[in-house]
């Protein structure tokens, strides 16, 4: 399946692409568009204005980032993914809704990569980073403390 | 989405901008003149123009808090701006989306001040606001400096986080920044004994 998002990938889009490929569509292909109106007809858009898989304000007034929206829409209840969602949320929205000390570091890494890599490359390189983040928090949850 | 046609592209790549301009000047110019198109020697700013119903007041307050946190300069009622970069543009676009979801109206724009003077005035105003925030941090640090080691440490950590927040919305750093950073650093330079004890207590290595 084809998935489309805005070019100039940052944390939320990189995390969404990883989430989609790992948990929703292993064969996912990503298209990056400068203008949401240019989204190919057969592609599912995410993290851009005017599509469902994007930022949304909840009934309590709190905003979900696109990563959180995808988790909700696809009924992904894995607590490790929700822990990663907190990190992505803080790195992206930065509203101190969650305590996620990893967020500022991840934000800087992604901002730096956007200066040195193109979008496809960022998606390639951040995949293993999110894999690692997932494994770390999976073990942390099982152990009830920081692993290794 | 149809209204975000080729004109919208002007902002996304210089190539598209040149192409669009060429098309505009060759055929119908849609009201643009060459004079309007000539670029002033100022930076690009992203503007958010919005209107939100007075009631309920919660979305209005939430939006205003977010804008304040981003350090926007207010140009008029319902019109705020930031120097444009990928991050500021995206942040204002998301807030626009939020305003629309809350039943309001919002649009985002990229613009140049037509004179360097206007831009300077705007930048000075923003720097002054940040200067006030830095001065408040310096004052708080001065008060805490007289307290116990523990109090100095705790206030120091809180102010360090506050400095980080101010830094994120500081687009034109004023001289007061250095003083605030130095004051917070001084607070956190606790005596070495205490620091090593804290380290030993905090780190439980297997």
Interface residues (C-beta under 8 A of the other chain):
Chain A: X8 X10 X34 X35 X36 X37 X49 X50 X54 X55 X56 X57 X61 X63 X93 X94 X95 X104 X111 X114
Chain B: X1 X2 X4 X5 X8 X9 X12 X13 X16 X58 X59 X62 X66 X69 X86 X87 X90 X93 X94 X96 X97 X98 X101 X102 X164 X168
